Amino acid sequence: MRPYVVALLVAFSAGEVIAQPAPTVAVPVGPAVPLEPAPVEPAAKEPTPWYDKIKIRGYTQFRYNRLPSFDSNPLLVNRQGDRTIGEGNGISIRRARLILFGDVHEHVSIYLQPDFASSIGDQGGVGILRDWYADLFLDKRKEFRFRVGQSKVPYGFENLQSSQNRLALDRNDALNSAVRDERDMGAYFYWSPPKFRERFKHLVDSGLKGSGDYGIVGVGVYNGQTANQPALSDSLHVIGRVSVPFKLCEQFIEIGGGGYYGRYNVTVTDREDLDYVLADEDGDLTDARAFGTVVVYPQPIGFIAEYTFGRGPMQGRETPANISSRWLHGGYAQVMLKLDDVLGMVAVIPFARGTYYDGGKKFFVNAPRYLVKELELGVELQIVKALEVVLAYDITSRTSDSFPYEQQAGQITRVQVQVNY
């Protein structure tokens, strides 16, 4: 056979073999199994910058104390309270506060408050430090905390109540004579369970004139020479306070009390006709007081009463040149009526407060002795949240702040405009 014929036959046979289909094999098929996507790691949360944790608020009070009254007395002054009372004063800025506060950590918060309406000598409008402290929380519920820095000393109720919320234009002489400007450098421990933290906050935010959260129990130590003053005494003041707000038939009531003990260093300056003598040569005199507080919050009728007694540095009544630790006592009582939504305003709160104090002012030179009797009648008009106006009439008898510390009596008609921001 020819070779090319053999090749053709071989190729044809191979094509048949290739064209034959492969045998079919049955493969068992089960239910479809979905493919799971690969897990995706969540994106790391960016930490909040510190400057986004800081908040700003504040208030300013404009005051005028020389409206017409029935019995004015230009010699009636009050250096412990409003220094623009008396002759030679016009419209003033009583307070100009700018507050920075916030949680800079889960367990740390800060509070910074300067005042730009203080006076040094004859110069007004001076910026000065009021508060500069940190709260150090020991637990996530913020029930237990330490407060370190310059802050309010936990003595009394009205001393702790912000001037932004207080009805009377000045704090009472009796409890305020314990701590000038209400503040000092110190370290305090506060216990405030979450239920009470919320209650303290509500009593302020609701307009019921609360004092803020200083714990239901507070204990601590502080220098004792009052705010922005050097610690002249080698010993610290020790203080304790208990104050419990509770509900009785939907009425909020708060009852508290406490006291402190320390040694206060008196500043003495002799006069040409009088040489002062200290009972203790180093100037450290016993400074110890106790107080009690009852608050019935205005719903709509309210009542506050506080009383203090103890021993503190002061001149003798019959022997003014002799400065020693003597008995003191005094207090105040206030009634108020909170009327909401009056004439389109947020609230109208008429009030009356009577004050009595017989004791020394240890933070003034030579610790003069004071007798204060005062009745203040007033009304607060909360026009909008950002604007309040207070009208007050004071009937006062108080010892003069100037030598020879004579008793002065008179009446004062006052107005205050407060802007909240």
Backbone torsions as a table, in degrees:
resi	resn	phi	psi	omega
1	MET	NA	144.0	-177.3
2	ARG	-65.2	146.3	-175.6
3	PRO	-63.3	-35.5	-176.1
4	TYR	-72.1	-24.0	177.5
5	VAL	-72.7	-39.2	178.2
6	VAL	-62.1	-41.4	-179.9
7	ALA	-64.9	-37.9	-178.9
8	LEU	-65.8	-39.3	-179.7
9	LEU	-67.3	-39.8	178.8
10	VAL	-63.4	-43.3	-179.9
11	ALA	-64.6	-39.2	-179.7
12	PHE	-65.6	-42.5	178.3
13	SER	-61.9	-40.9	178.3
14	ALA	-63.0	-37.1	179.2
15	GLY	-64.7	-35.9	178.4
16	GLU	-66.5	-41.7	179.5
17	VAL	-63.1	-41.8	-179.4
18	ILE	-67.1	-33.8	-175.5
19	ALA	-76.0	-15.1	-177.9
20	GLN	-70.0	132.6	-180.0
21	PRO	-68.7	148.2	178.4
22	ALA	-72.3	150.5	178.8
23	PRO	-65.7	141.2	-178.6
24	THR	-84.6	131.8	178.1
25	VAL	-114.2	123.9	179.4
26	ALA	-73.5	126.5	178.3
27	VAL	-113.1	122.6	179.3
28	PRO	-64.1	135.7	-177.9
29	VAL	-113.4	123.8	178.1
30	GLY	-98.2	-176.3	177.9
31	PRO	-64.1	148.2	-178.1
32	ALA	-67.5	133.9	178.3
33	VAL	-102.7	114.6	-178.5
34	PRO	-66.8	146.4	177.6
35	LEU	-83.5	123.2	179.1
36	GLU	-82.2	132.4	177.6
37	PRO	-68.7	151.5	178.7
38	ALA	-65.3	134.9	-179.7
39	PRO	-58.2	139.6	-179.2
40	VAL	-107.7	124.1	179.0
41	GLU	-68.5	130.1	178.1
42	PRO	-63.9	145.9	-179.7
43	ALA	-68.1	137.4	179.2
44	ALA	-63.2	130.7	-179.5
45	LYS	-74.0	128.9	179.8
46	GLU	-70.3	132.9	177.4
47	PRO	-65.2	143.8	178.8
48	THR	-69.6	126.5	178.8
49	PRO	-59.5	149.6	-176.8
50	TRP	-59.7	-33.5	-176.0
51	TYR	-73.8	-16.1	174.9
52	ASP	-85.1	-7.7	179.0
53	LYS	-94.9	-10.1	-176.5
54	ILE	-94.7	131.0	178.0
55	LYS	-111.2	157.7	-179.9
56	ILE	-128.4	134.2	171.6
57	ARG	-150.9	177.7	179.1
58	GLY	172.0	-173.3	177.8
59	TYR	-161.0	158.9	177.9
60	THR	-134.5	137.0	178.6
61	GLN	-117.7	123.7	174.4
62	PHE	-106.3	132.4	-171.4
63	ARG	-135.9	147.1	174.5
64	TYR	-138.3	125.8	-171.9
65	ASN	-111.9	13.8	-172.5
66	ARG	-123.6	32.3	170.3
67	LEU	-68.0	156.8	-177.1
68	PRO	-57.8	139.4	177.4
69	SER	-136.1	169.2	-176.9
70	PHE	-76.4	-27.1	-175.5
71	ASP	-148.5	77.8	-179.4
72	SER	-80.6	149.6	178.9
73	ASN	-142.0	107.6	-178.1
74	PRO	-64.3	-16.7	179.6
75	LEU	-86.8	-3.7	178.3
76	LEU	-82.7	112.6	-176.6
77	VAL	-131.8	167.2	-179.1
78	ASN	-150.1	86.5	-178.1
79	ARG	-70.6	-23.9	178.5
80	GLN	-72.1	-31.4	-178.8
81	GLY	-105.2	-107.9	-177.0
82	ASP	-92.2	111.8	-177.0
83	ARG	-75.4	-7.0	178.8
84	THR	-92.3	6.8	171.2
85	ILE	-74.4	136.3	-179.5
86	GLY	111.9	178.3	-176.0
87	GLU	-71.9	159.3	177.4
88	GLY	79.8	18.7	-179.3
89	ASN	-131.8	144.0	177.8
90	GLY	-121.6	-140.1	176.8
91	ILE	-68.4	136.4	-177.0
92	SER	-135.5	160.7	168.2
93	ILE	-95.9	108.3	-177.3
94	ARG	-73.2	-43.9	178.0
95	ARG	-144.1	143.2	175.5
96	ALA	-139.9	90.5	-170.9
97	ARG	-105.4	138.5	173.8
98	LEU	-131.2	116.6	-170.0
99	ILE	-112.8	128.5	173.5
100	LEU	-113.1	127.8	-176.6
101	PHE	-152.9	160.5	177.5
102	GLY	161.0	169.1	177.6
103	ASP	-92.7	110.9	178.9
104	VAL	-91.0	-6.3	177.4
105	HIS	-160.8	161.8	179.2
106	GLU	-56.5	-28.0	-177.1
107	HIS	-117.4	10.4	-176.8
108	VAL	-138.8	128.8	171.8
109	SER	-129.4	156.5	-178.6
110	ILE	-125.7	158.4	178.3
111	TYR	-148.1	117.1	-177.5
112	LEU	-125.6	124.9	-178.3
113	GLN	-140.3	105.9	168.6
114	PRO	-92.5	161.2	174.9
115	ASP	-123.9	128.7	-176.3
116	PHE	-104.2	22.7	-179.3
117	ALA	-127.9	25.0	179.3
118	SER	-84.3	171.1	-179.4
119	SER	-127.5	140.2	171.9
120	ILE	-128.7	110.2	-174.4
121	GLY	65.8	-127.5	178.6
122	ASP	-92.2	0.5	-176.3
123	GLN	-95.8	120.8	176.8
124	GLY	-99.0	177.8	179.2
125	GLY	64.8	34.3	-178.1
126	VAL	-94.9	133.1	175.8
127	GLY	-77.9	135.0	-179.1
128	ILE	-147.0	151.7	-177.9
129	LEU	-76.8	130.5	171.7
130	ARG	-104.8	-64.1	-179.3
131	ASP	-122.8	141.4	174.2
132	TRP	-158.9	89.5	-174.1
133	TYR	-144.9	168.9	176.3
134	ALA	-128.2	139.0	171.8
135	ASP	-98.9	127.2	-178.7
136	LEU	-112.3	105.1	-176.0
137	PHE	-85.2	134.4	-177.4
138	LEU	-90.2	-12.9	-177.9
139	ASP	-144.4	163.2	-176.6
140	LYS	-69.2	-24.6	178.7
141	ARG	-79.7	-6.5	179.8
142	LYS	58.9	37.4	179.4
143	GLU	-83.2	-35.5	-178.5
144	PHE	-117.4	131.6	-179.3
145	ARG	-151.2	152.9	168.9
146	PHE	-106.4	141.8	174.7
147	ARG	-119.0	123.0	-178.7
148	VAL	-125.8	140.8	179.5
149	GLY	126.0	-161.0	176.8
150	GLN	-93.4	119.0	-177.7
151	SER	-151.6	178.6	177.9
152	LYS	-67.6	138.2	175.8
153	VAL	-80.8	125.6	-174.4
154	PRO	-72.4	72.7	179.5
155	TYR	-126.9	109.6	178.7
156	GLY	87.0	-176.2	179.3
157	PHE	-104.4	-51.7	-177.1
158	GLU	-66.3	-31.9	175.6
159	ASN	-60.6	-34.7	-178.2
160	LEU	-86.1	-23.4	179.4
161	GLN	-67.6	130.7	-179.9
162	SER	-64.1	143.9	174.8
163	SER	-63.9	-18.3	175.0
164	GLN	-67.6	-26.5	-177.2
165	ASN	-106.8	-22.8	-174.8
166	ARG	-64.8	142.5	178.9
167	LEU	-78.8	-55.7	-179.7
168	ALA	-62.0	145.4	-173.6
169	LEU	-70.8	-28.2	176.8
170	ASP	-130.6	153.9	176.5
171	ARG	-69.8	154.0	179.6
172	ASN	-66.4	147.9	-177.3
173	ASP	-68.5	-33.4	-170.3
174	ALA	-63.7	-60.4	-178.0
175	LEU	-77.2	-29.5	-178.2
176	ASN	-71.9	-20.4	177.6
177	SER	-70.8	-10.4	177.5
178	ALA	-74.7	-37.6	-176.5
179	VAL	-143.4	104.4	178.4
180	ARG	-64.0	136.8	-176.7
181	ASP	62.3	9.6	173.4
182	GLU	65.4	4.4	-168.5
183	ARG	-130.4	159.7	175.0
184	ASP	-166.9	164.9	174.2
185	MET	-77.5	130.1	-178.8
186	GLY	-170.0	-174.9	176.7
187	ALA	-138.5	128.7	-174.5
188	TYR	-131.8	151.4	172.2
189	PHE	-113.8	127.4	-179.6
190	TYR	-120.2	136.2	173.2
191	TRP	-113.1	118.4	-176.3
192	SER	-143.4	93.6	178.0
193	PRO	-57.8	151.7	-176.4
194	PRO	-50.5	-38.8	179.7
195	LYS	-59.5	-40.9	-178.4
196	PHE	-80.7	-30.2	173.8
197	ARG	-59.8	-43.6	177.8
198	GLU	-65.6	-37.0	-179.2
199	ARG	-69.5	-43.7	177.0
200	PHE	-59.1	-41.3	179.6
201	LYS	-65.1	-43.3	179.7
202	HIS	-61.9	-39.4	-177.4
203	LEU	-66.7	-19.9	174.3
204	VAL	-91.6	-51.2	-174.1
205	ASP	-65.1	-28.5	-177.4
206	SER	-82.0	-3.2	-178.6
207	GLY	83.1	15.0	-179.3
208	LEU	-86.1	4.6	173.7
209	LYS	70.4	45.2	176.8
210	GLY	-73.8	174.1	-177.1
211	SER	-97.1	-12.4	-173.8
212	GLY	96.7	176.7	-174.0
213	ASP	-92.2	100.4	172.1
214	TYR	-117.4	26.0	176.7
215	GLY	76.8	158.2	170.3
216	ILE	-81.9	-17.9	172.2
217	VAL	-135.6	131.5	176.4
218	GLY	-138.6	133.2	176.5
219	VAL	-137.8	152.6	179.1
220	GLY	177.7	-173.9	177.8
221	VAL	-133.0	151.1	177.8
222	TYR	-152.1	164.5	-173.3
223	ASN	-59.2	-47.2	177.4
224	GLY	103.6	-11.0	-178.5
225	GLN	-95.6	6.0	-179.9
226	THR	76.8	173.2	-168.4
227	ALA	-62.5	144.7	173.9
228	ASN	58.8	27.4	178.4
229	GLN	-122.7	146.5	177.0
230	PRO	-67.6	152.3	179.3
231	ALA	-81.7	89.9	-174.0
232	LEU	-75.9	-24.6	179.1
233	SER	-93.1	144.6	179.9
234	ASP	-75.0	-15.7	-177.5
235	SER	-104.4	151.2	177.3
236	LEU	-93.2	154.1	170.5
237	HIS	-81.3	141.4	177.7
238	VAL	-114.6	134.0	-174.2
239	ILE	-137.8	151.9	174.2
240	GLY	-144.9	145.2	-178.5
241	ARG	-148.0	140.3	173.2
242	VAL	-128.2	131.4	178.3
243	SER	-149.7	122.0	-173.0
244	VAL	-123.1	114.0	172.2
245	PRO	-87.4	135.5	-179.2
246	PHE	-145.1	168.7	-179.4
247	LYS	-106.5	135.5	175.0
248	LEU	-132.7	103.6	-177.2
249	CYS	55.9	51.4	178.9
250	GLU	67.9	5.1	178.7
251	GLN	-102.5	125.4	176.9
252	PHE	-78.9	131.2	178.2
253	ILE	-133.8	145.3	177.1
254	GLU	-134.1	131.8	178.9
255	ILE	-126.5	134.3	-178.2
256	GLY	-152.4	174.0	178.0
257	GLY	-174.5	168.4	179.3
258	GLY	171.2	-167.2	-179.8
259	GLY	-175.6	173.2	178.2
260	TYR	-145.6	163.8	176.1
261	TYR	-143.4	139.2	176.4
262	GLY	-172.5	-171.5	176.4
263	ARG	-124.2	126.9	-176.7
264	TYR	-108.9	134.2	-179.6
265	ASN	-93.5	113.6	-175.3
266	VAL	-84.9	138.0	173.6
267	THR	-88.0	126.2	-175.5
268	VAL	-121.8	132.4	174.1
269	THR	-133.0	115.1	-179.5
270	ASP	-70.1	149.2	174.3
271	ARG	-101.4	164.9	-178.4
272	GLU	-60.6	-33.0	-176.1
273	ASP	-107.0	9.4	-176.0
274	LEU	-155.2	124.6	176.2
275	ASP	-106.0	120.0	-178.4
276	TYR	-82.5	144.9	-178.8
277	VAL	-122.7	125.8	177.7
278	LEU	-92.0	139.5	178.3
279	ALA	-64.6	-28.2	177.3
280	ASP	-118.8	125.8	-173.2
281	GLU	-61.6	-31.9	-179.0
282	ASP	-82.5	-2.1	175.4
283	GLY	87.3	-5.9	179.5
284	ASP	-85.3	116.2	-179.4
285	LEU	-117.6	151.1	180.0
286	THR	-59.7	132.6	-179.6
287	ASP	-134.5	99.0	-174.3
288	ALA	-141.8	132.6	-178.1
289	ARG	-145.5	161.8	171.5
290	ALA	-134.8	159.2	-180.0
291	PHE	-148.1	161.5	173.3
292	GLY	-136.8	147.7	-175.6
293	THR	-136.6	138.4	170.1
294	VAL	-131.8	125.7	179.3
295	VAL	-127.9	124.6	169.2
296	VAL	-111.7	110.4	-172.8
297	TYR	-69.9	145.4	-173.0
298	PRO	-71.2	97.9	-179.7
299	GLN	-135.3	64.2	-4.2
300	PRO	-90.4	-14.5	-179.0
301	ILE	-93.0	135.7	-179.2
302	GLY	-133.4	165.5	-177.1
303	PHE	-152.9	138.4	174.7
304	ILE	-133.4	137.3	173.3
305	ALA	-143.6	134.5	175.7
306	GLU	-138.3	146.6	178.9
307	TYR	-142.2	142.6	179.8
308	THR	-134.2	150.7	175.8
309	PHE	-153.0	160.6	179.6
310	GLY	158.6	-154.1	179.2
311	ARG	-128.6	142.1	179.1
312	GLY	-158.6	163.9	-178.8
313	PRO	-63.7	135.3	175.8
314	MET	-170.8	162.5	174.8
315	GLN	-74.9	155.3	175.6
316	GLY	-74.6	150.3	179.6
317	ARG	-67.3	-44.5	180.0
318	GLU	-94.8	-19.2	-179.5
319	THR	-127.1	75.5	-174.5
320	PRO	-62.1	-21.1	-179.9
321	ALA	-76.6	-13.6	-177.6
322	ASN	-97.6	112.4	-179.1
323	ILE	-105.5	120.1	179.2
324	SER	-150.1	178.5	178.2
325	SER	-83.2	120.3	-175.9
326	ARG	-130.0	165.6	-179.2
327	TRP	-69.8	143.1	176.8
328	LEU	-141.2	157.8	177.1
329	HIS	-164.6	160.3	177.9
330	GLY	160.8	175.1	-179.9
331	GLY	-179.9	-163.6	179.9
332	TYR	-154.0	161.0	173.3
333	ALA	-138.6	139.0	-176.5
334	GLN	-138.5	137.9	172.8
335	VAL	-118.0	149.1	-180.0
336	MET	-151.0	160.3	-179.6
337	LEU	-135.0	116.8	-177.3
338	LYS	-98.4	115.2	-179.4
339	LEU	-113.8	113.9	-177.3
340	ASP	-88.5	151.2	173.5
341	ASP	54.1	53.1	177.3
342	VAL	-101.0	120.9	178.0
343	LEU	53.0	38.2	178.1
344	GLY	80.1	-1.7	178.6
345	MET	-86.1	161.0	178.6
346	VAL	-63.5	-48.5	-179.7
347	ALA	-163.9	155.3	171.8
348	VAL	-126.2	127.3	-174.9
349	ILE	-129.3	94.3	170.6
350	PRO	-73.8	148.8	-178.0
351	PHE	-151.7	162.0	173.9
352	ALA	-143.9	134.0	-178.8
353	ARG	-135.3	131.4	174.4
354	GLY	-111.4	135.4	-176.4
355	THR	-126.6	140.8	174.3
356	TYR	-139.2	135.9	175.8
357	TYR	-151.5	131.0	174.5
358	ASP	-128.3	100.6	-177.5
359	GLY	176.0	-175.8	-175.0
360	GLY	-91.0	164.6	170.3
361	LYS	-115.2	89.7	-171.0
362	LYS	-62.7	-27.1	-174.5
363	PHE	-84.8	-4.2	172.8
364	PHE	-91.7	153.4	179.6
365	VAL	-56.4	130.6	178.2
366	ASN	70.6	11.5	173.1
367	ALA	43.7	63.3	-179.1
368	PRO	-64.7	155.5	179.3
369	ARG	-95.5	139.1	-175.5
370	TYR	-122.5	147.5	167.1
371	LEU	-126.0	116.6	-175.5
372	VAL	-122.7	128.0	171.8
373	LYS	-132.4	120.3	-173.6
374	GLU	-145.5	139.7	173.0
375	LEU	-123.8	123.7	178.2
376	GLU	-116.9	125.2	176.2
377	LEU	-112.8	129.8	-176.1
378	GLY	-157.8	176.1	175.3
379	VAL	-146.7	135.1	176.2
380	GLU	-104.7	127.1	178.4
381	LEU	-107.8	107.4	176.9
382	GLN	-90.2	88.2	-172.3
383	ILE	-67.3	-53.6	169.3
384	VAL	-138.9	174.0	-178.6
385	LYS	-58.2	-31.4	-175.0
386	ALA	-90.8	-4.7	-173.7
387	LEU	-142.4	125.5	176.6
388	GLU	-132.0	146.9	177.2
389	VAL	-130.1	133.7	177.9
390	VAL	-120.3	130.0	172.5
391	LEU	-113.1	131.1	-175.5
392	ALA	-142.7	148.7	176.0
393	TYR	-128.0	119.5	-176.4
394	ASP	-107.2	130.9	172.1
395	ILE	-112.2	112.2	-163.9
396	THR	-132.5	143.9	165.1
397	SER	-134.2	117.2	-178.3
398	ARG	-146.2	152.8	177.2
399	THR	-67.8	138.2	-179.1
400	SER	-66.1	147.9	177.3
401	ASP	-77.9	-9.8	-175.8
402	SER	-109.2	145.8	176.0
403	PHE	-58.5	136.5	10.5
404	PRO	-93.8	30.1	172.0
405	TYR	58.3	54.7	179.2
406	GLU	-83.8	155.8	178.4
407	GLN	-77.0	131.3	179.6
408	GLN	-124.2	140.1	179.7
409	ALA	-127.6	150.1	179.0
410	GLY	175.9	-177.0	-179.0
411	GLN	-131.9	146.6	-174.9
412	ILE	-134.8	131.8	173.9
413	THR	-106.6	126.0	-168.6
414	ARG	-133.0	154.6	174.9
415	VAL	-140.4	142.0	178.1
416	GLN	-135.4	134.2	174.1
417	VAL	-111.4	125.8	-178.1
418	GLN	-119.9	130.1	177.1
419	VAL	-111.7	124.7	179.8
420	ASN	-104.6	138.3	180.0
421	TYR	-148.5	NA	NA
